[in-house]
Amino acid sequence: MHSNAKKNGKLIPIPIPKECWEVVSMDFVTGLPESDGYDAIMTVVDKLSNRPIYCPVHTTDDAEEIGHYSFDNVVRHHGGPAVVISDRDPKFTSRFWKTLAQVMGVQLNMTTSYRAQADGQTERQNLVLEDALRCMVSYHGDDWAAKLGTIEYAHATLVSASTGLSPFEVDTGRKERNPFGTFPTLSTTVQVQQGLSEYANRFKDERDKIIGKAKEHLLKAQASQKKYYDQHRSNVQFKEGDLVMLDTRRIPLKHAAKVNDVKRAKLAARKVGPFVIKRMINDIAARLILPRSMKSLNPTFNVDVLSHYVSNPDKFETRVLPKGPRIITNEDTGEDLHIVEKLLRKRQFNRKTEWLVKWHGLPDHESSWGERHQARLSLESSRRRLQAPST
């Protein structure tokens, strides 16, 4: 069933960077015919200047190889970014940062944002790039790799109608052509020194004006984007300990099938759960406590795929949500575990023994199936914790 309800979560704009190449967005254009051995394009866009870098890559490249491409095409020219905006899997981005640190020979203190929807900068660049490629490549489309440099240059020097500046000018502080074109003819060393000093001061003033203008434009664009985005979003609030359902359209169906005890993934429910919110990362991102069957998933989700769990969906009036099960930490592994009240019965499922677990603090109808060793660990940890003398 299709829902017409507004999605959860207001837009949290990415802060305007203080300087160029401090924050970049990264994405990939795939599905291209092979050209010079490449079949994909890595696009990196500076958040402040909007200057792009297009790098031919392979769809089979892993995080380590992308890290090397990034150093050769971005870092060695502009320095290492402080933030990379990417919708890639966190495991990919963590290996990417590790490789970049090894290549640079330094310890990097960097972060990655995985929710590229709040920015959209790279997606727009990709559309422009694809349109340009359609106009420039041959009939067979196998010469696009040789056109990337020309397209990148054209985009970097294209003057924005709203700011009157090109990405190249915002990035470098000068027009694309020779910055000394209006420099006076100097005949003596003293005149040269004075001229250079005057030029340096003038360059700094112009540079500050350009950066200020670019920031002002980005702030206006973000305000407009946030206003439009929030019109289609509800203001549902979540907090630590809430029970929530997870939309299966945003997770692999095999995980949804496991949670719902469905053998055929196509028959899995639209929503699975309930899961407990371990903590709120911010207003639009929550970290859930997932079962072991979903351990391959990143437990952090945007709130637009979450909904509050209601134990009796047959009635629609507002009610107080049930409290989540008590949670403890396994002393041996550090893993978060629910406190088990008792084990009701067992069964064989997918060649594994599972137990129907009654969780402490939840009614009987909230009992759920879990693997034997997980239930046993939870029960043993619960007993040790509940029997421990109070201090």
C-alpha positions as semicolon CSV with decimal commas, in nm:
position;residue;x (nm);y (nm);z (nm)
1;M;0,000;0,000;0,000
2;H;0,128;0,342;-0,095
3;S;0,128;0,599;0,183
4;N;0,047;0,964;0,115
5;A;0,169;1,072;0,457
6;K;0,455;1,317;0,474
7;K;0,795;1,164;0,540
8;N;0,960;1,221;0,875
9;G;1,254;1,452;0,933
10;K;1,317;1,815;0,849
11;L;1,621;1,911;0,642
12;I;1,941;1,989;0,832
13;P;2,154;2,188;0,584
14;I;2,524;2,113;0,571
15;P;2,716;2,405;0,729
16;I;2,875;2,644;0,481
17;P;3,250;2,568;0,474
18;K;3,496;2,839;0,565
19;E;3,725;2,772;0,270
20;C;3,737;2,591;-0,061
21;W;3,797;2,214;-0,061
22;E;3,719;2,188;0,310
23;V;3,394;2,005;0,228
24;V;3,350;1,799;-0,088
25;S;3,077;1,573;-0,219
26;M;3,156;1,248;-0,397
27;D;2,943;1,039;-0,629
28;F;2,978;0,800;-0,921
29;V;2,832;0,793;-1,272
30;T;2,797;0,431;-1,384
31;G;2,642;0,237;-1,671
32;L;2,882;0,387;-1,928
33;P;3,034;0,204;-2,227
34;E;3,400;0,115;-2,183
35;S;3,639;0,395;-2,279
36;D;4,017;0,357;-2,249
37;G;3,951;0,069;-2,011
38;Y;3,721;0,272;-1,783
39;D;3,346;0,229;-1,740
40;A;3,253;0,482;-1,468
41;I;3,326;0,838;-1,354
42;M;3,403;0,956;-1,002
43;T;3,271;1,310;-0,952
44;V;3,409;1,522;-0,669
45;V;3,260;1,869;-0,617
46;D;3,384;2,143;-0,383
47;K;3,096;2,256;-0,166
48;L;3,192;2,624;-0,153
49;S;3,307;2,700;-0,508
50;N;3,104;2,428;-0,685
51;R;3,417;2,342;-0,884
52;P;3,410;1,982;-1,010
53;I;3,672;1,716;-1,067
54;Y;3,588;1,429;-1,303
55;C;3,798;1,114;-1,279
56;P;3,753;0,800;-1,495
57;V;3,733;0,486;-1,279
58;H;3,609;0,128;-1,294
59;T;3,285;-0,003;-1,145
60;T;3,493;-0,281;-0,989
61;D;3,720;-0,038;-0,799
62;D;3,705;-0,087;-0,424
63;A;3,747;0,170;-0,145
64;E;4,125;0,142;-0,144
65;E;4,152;0,210;-0,519
66;I;3,911;0,505;-0,493
67;G;4,132;0,639;-0,214
68;H;4,431;0,639;-0,449
69;Y;4,229;0,810;-0,725
70;S;4,118;1,075;-0,475
71;F;4,473;1,150;-0,368
72;D;4,603;1,176;-0,725
73;N;4,317;1,394;-0,851
74;V;4,202;1,594;-0,548
75;V;4,428;1,588;-0,244
76;R;4,760;1,653;-0,416
77;H;4,615;1,965;-0,582
78;H;4,387;2,103;-0,311
79;G;4,484;1,930;0,013
80;G;4,280;1,685;0,215
81;P;3,912;1,769;0,279
82;A;3,772;1,778;0,629
83;V;3,435;1,633;0,525
84;V;3,326;1,409;0,239
85;I;2,954;1,393;0,159
86;S;2,870;1,055;0,015
87;D;2,581;0,810;0,007
88;R;2,817;0,515;-0,009
89;D;2,805;0,242;0,256
90;P;2,988;0,339;0,579
91;K;3,215;0,034;0,545
92;F;3,325;0,168;0,206
93;T;3,391;0,519;0,335
94;S;3,583;0,399;0,640
95;R;3,820;0,197;0,420
96;F;3,844;0,498;0,186
97;W;3,965;0,725;0,469
98;K;4,210;0,462;0,593
99;T;4,365;0,431;0,247
100;L;4,385;0,809;0,206
101;A;4,565;0,839;0,539
102;Q;4,815;0,571;0,438
103;V;4,885;0,738;0,103
104;M;4,940;1,076;0,270
105;G;5,143;0,924;0,551
106;V;4,949;1,114;0,817
107;Q;4,679;1,054;1,075
108;L;4,364;1,214;0,936
109;N;4,090;1,350;1,159
110;M;3,804;1,352;0,911
111;T;3,437;1,274;0,900
112;T;3,194;1,148;0,641
113;S;2,829;1,229;0,593
114;Y;2,634;0,942;0,441
115;R;2,312;1,126;0,369
116;A;2,370;1,301;0,038
117;Q;2,000;1,383;-0,008
118;A;2,037;1,694;0,209
119;D;2,284;1,841;-0,037
120;G;2,205;1,736;-0,393
121;Q;2,512;1,918;-0,525
122;T;2,684;1,615;-0,677
123;E;2,360;1,479;-0,823
124;R;2,309;1,805;-1,012
125;Q;2,670;1,794;-1,132
126;N;2,616;1,441;-1,259
127;L;2,315;1,550;-1,465
128;V;2,516;1,834;-1,621
129;L;2,806;1,597;-1,691
130;E;2,583;1,335;-1,853
131;D;2,416;1,597;-2,075
132;A;2,756;1,728;-2,184
133;L;2,882;1,378;-2,261
134;R;2,579;1,308;-2,481
135;C;2,664;1,615;-2,688
136;M;3,037;1,548;-2,721
137;V;3,096;1,174;-2,748
138;S;3,100;0,974;-3,068
139;Y;2,812;0,765;-3,200
140;H;2,939;0,457;-3,015
141;G;3,001;0,656;-2,696
142;D;3,337;0,490;-2,634
143;D;3,552;0,806;-2,632
144;W;3,401;0,981;-2,328
145;A;3,718;0,941;-2,116
146;A;3,905;1,176;-2,351
147;K;3,631;1,441;-2,315
148;L;3,626;1,464;-1,934
149;G;3,904;1,724;-1,910
150;T;3,732;1,957;-2,155
151;I;3,395;1,926;-1,980
152;E;3,553;1,981;-1,638
153;Y;3,731;2,294;-1,762
154;A;3,415;2,428;-1,925
155;H;3,212;2,380;-1,609
156;A;3,480;2,535;-1,385
157;T;3,493;2,850;-1,597
158;L;3,117;2,884;-1,651
159;V;2,994;3,202;-1,481
160;S;2,695;3,153;-1,251
161;A;2,400;3,373;-1,340
162;S;2,312;3,423;-0,972
163;T;2,659;3,513;-0,841
164;G;2,836;3,648;-1,150
165;L;3,134;3,428;-1,059
166;S;3,274;3,106;-1,201
167;P;3,374;2,811;-0,979
168;F;3,733;2,870;-1,094
169;E;3,722;3,230;-0,973
170;V;3,572;3,138;-0,635
171;D;3,832;2,865;-0,591
172;T;4,143;3,056;-0,701
173;G;4,041;3,416;-0,643
174;R;4,114;3,523;-0,999
175;K;3,966;3,514;-1,345
176;E;4,049;3,220;-1,566
177;R;4,291;3,421;-1,780
178;N;4,631;3,563;-1,676
179;P;4,581;3,755;-1,346
180;F;4,871;3,986;-1,437
181;G;4,700;4,105;-1,755
182;T;4,642;4,451;-1,606
183;F;4,970;4,458;-1,416
184;P;5,170;4,779;-1,495
185;T;5,503;4,766;-1,675
186;L;5,778;4,800;-1,412
187;S;6,135;4,905;-1,479
188;T;6,310;4,898;-1,141
189;T;6,342;4,651;-0,857
190;V;6,177;4,895;-0,617
191;Q;5,883;4,936;-0,850
192;V;5,853;4,558;-0,884
193;Q;5,848;4,512;-0,506
194;Q;5,594;4,790;-0,460
195;G;5,381;4,654;-0,742
196;L;5,384;4,301;-0,601
197;S;5,288;4,432;-0,256
198;E;4,999;4,630;-0,401
199;Y;4,889;4,330;-0,606
200;A;4,903;4,101;-0,302
201;N;4,685;4,338;-0,100
202;R;4,444;4,380;-0,389
203;F;4,433;4,005;-0,445
204;K;4,348;3,941;-0,078
205;D;4,070;4,200;-0,078
206;E;3,920;4,061;-0,396
207;R;3,954;3,707;-0,268
208;D;3,768;3,791;0,055
209;K;3,489;3,957;-0,144
210;I;3,456;3,655;-0,374
211;I;3,440;3,406;-0,086
212;G;3,188;3,624;0,096
213;K;2,970;3,645;-0,213
214;A;2,985;3,269;-0,265
215;K;2,889;3,201;0,098
216;E;2,598;3,446;0,077
217;H;2,470;3,270;-0,236
218;L;2,498;2,926;-0,075
219;L;2,312;3,040;0,237
220;K;2,025;3,174;0,026
221;A;2,017;2,855;-0,181
222;Q;2,013;2,639;0,133
223;A;1,732;2,844;0,288
224;S;1,523;2,802;-0,027
225;Q;1,601;2,431;-0,048
226;K;1,516;2,375;0,320
227;K;1,184;2,559;0,284
228;Y;1,083;2,342;-0,013
229;Y;1,211;2,021;0,150
230;D;1,034;2,081;0,482
231;Q;0,699;2,141;0,310
232;H;0,691;1,771;0,230
233;R;0,813;1,654;0,571
234;S;0,635;1,595;0,901
235;N;0,777;1,699;1,235
236;V;0,752;1,361;1,410
237;Q;0,998;1,341;1,699
238;F;1,192;1,035;1,812
239;K;1,396;0,981;2,127
240;E;1,623;0,723;2,287
241;G;1,431;0,413;2,398
242;D;1,142;0,455;2,152
243;L;1,011;0,147;1,975
244;V;1,005;0,201;1,599
245;M;0,924;0,015;1,280
246;L;1,167;0,013;0,987
247;D;1,054;0,055;0,625
248;T;1,177;-0,250;0,430
249;R;1,189;-0,059;0,102
250;R;1,518;0,088;0,219
251;I;1,684;-0,234;0,335
252;P;1,768;-0,563;0,155
253;L;1,461;-0,784;0,145
254;K;1,648;-1,084;0,283
255;H;1,684;-0,901;0,615
256;A;1,315;-0,814;0,618
257;A;1,228;-1,179;0,558
258;K;1,447;-1,295;0,846
259;V;1,294;-1,052;1,091
260;N;0,939;-1,137;0,987
261;D;0,998;-1,513;0,983
262;V;0,911;-1,527;0,613
263;K;1,084;-1,782;0,392
264;R;1,023;-1,590;0,071
265;A;1,170;-1,242;0,073
266;K;0,903;-1,111;-0,167
267;L;0,639;-1,185;0,097
268;A;0,813;-0,982;0,365
269;A;0,613;-0,711;0,537
270;R;0,650;-0,347;0,431
271;K;0,768;-0,263;0,781
272;V;0,969;-0,474;1,024
273;G;1,034;-0,444;1,394
274;P;0,983;-0,313;1,646
275;F;1,339;-0,203;1,722
276;V;1,464;0,005;2,010
277;I;1,634;0,339;1,941
278;K;1,973;0,315;2,109
279;R;2,044;0,683;2,066
280;M;1,962;0,980;1,844
281;I;2,257;1,095;1,633
282;N;2,072;1,418;1,556
283;D;1,714;1,521;1,483
284;I;1,698;1,319;1,161
285;A;1,921;1,016;1,229
286;A;1,871;0,735;1,481
287;R;2,085;0,436;1,577
288;L;1,880;0,121;1,634
289;I;1,950;-0,200;1,823
290;L;1,920;-0,464;1,550
291;P;1,903;-0,844;1,585
292;R;2,202;-1,056;1,492
293;S;2,027;-1,162;1,171
294;M;2,064;-0,800;1,053
295;K;2,418;-0,743;1,181
296;S;2,545;-0,673;0,827
297;L;2,331;-0,357;0,812
298;N;2,449;-0,022;0,937
299;P;2,228;0,040;1,245
300;T;2,199;0,416;1,177
301;F;1,892;0,520;0,975
302;N;1,735;0,843;0,863
303;V;1,404;0,906;1,039
304;D;1,219;0,909;0,706
305;V;1,230;0,527;0,710
306;L;1,115;0,501;1,074
307;S;0,770;0,516;1,228
308;H;0,655;0,490;1,588
309;Y;0,549;0,139;1,683
310;V;0,186;0,098;1,795
311;S;0,107;-0,240;1,953
312;N;-0,256;-0,244;1,833
313;P;-0,279;-0,098;1,480
314;D;-0,652;-0,182;1,453
315;K;-0,736;0,136;1,641
316;F;-0,608;0,470;1,529
317;E;-0,656;0,695;1,830
318;T;-0,341;0,835;1,988
319;R;-0,211;0,624;2,275
320;V;0,091;0,607;2,500
321;L;0,354;0,390;2,335
322;P;0,482;0,090;2,532
323;K;0,820;0,125;2,690
324;G;1,104;-0,064;2,527
325;P;1,270;-0,366;2,688
326;R;1,545;-0,304;2,938
327;I;1,890;-0,314;2,783
328;I;2,222;-0,425;2,929
329;T;2,571;-0,466;2,787
330;N;2,730;-0,807;2,746
331;E;3,036;-0,801;2,971
332;D;3,237;-1,023;2,734
333;T;3,164;-0,863;2,396
334;G;3,033;-0,516;2,481
335;E;2,722;-0,591;2,272
336;D;2,388;-0,439;2,373
337;L;2,140;-0,706;2,485
338;H;1,776;-0,701;2,591
339;I;1,701;-0,843;2,935
340;V;1,533;-1,184;2,902
341;E;1,246;-1,267;3,136
342;K;1,210;-1,629;3,025
343;L;1,240;-1,865;2,728
344;L;0,897;-1,985;2,619
345;R;0,975;-2,255;2,361
346;K;1,217;-2,348;2,085
347;R;1,202;-2,444;1,717
348;Q;1,424;-2,535;1,421
349;F;1,441;-2,260;1,158
350;N;1,682;-2,256;0,862
351;R;1,881;-2,538;1,024
352;K;1,925;-2,332;1,339
353;T;1,768;-2,360;1,681
354;E;1,571;-2,051;1,780
355;W;1,398;-1,961;2,106
356;L;1,079;-1,766;2,160
357;V;1,193;-1,506;2,410
358;K;0,974;-1,319;2,660
359;W;1,148;-0,984;2,708
360;H;1,153;-0,812;3,043
361;G;0,924;-0,509;3,041
362;L;0,720;-0,612;2,735
363;P;0,386;-0,800;2,716
364;D;0,364;-1,160;2,594
365;H;0,254;-1,066;2,244
366;E;0,584;-0,876;2,201
367;S;0,787;-1,196;2,241
368;S;1,017;-1,272;1,948
369;W;1,226;-1,554;1,805
370;G;1,604;-1,542;1,835
371;E;1,900;-1,773;1,784
372;R;1,980;-2,007;2,070
373;H;2,325;-1,871;2,156
374;Q;2,197;-1,514;2,148
375;A;1,906;-1,592;2,377
376;R;2,135;-1,786;2,611
377;L;2,385;-1,500;2,627
378;S;2,106;-1,255;2,697
379;L;1,961;-1,477;2,968
380;E;2,297;-1,541;3,137
381;S;2,389;-1,173;3,128
382;S;2,047;-1,084;3,263
383;R;2,079;-1,324;3,553
384;R;2,426;-1,195;3,644
385;R;2,308;-0,836;3,628
386;L;1,983;-0,891;3,818
387;Q;2,150;-1,105;4,087
388;A;2,445;-0,869;4,135
389;P;2,446;-0,706;4,483
390;S;2,343;-0,342;4,480
391;T;2,605;-0,085;4,576
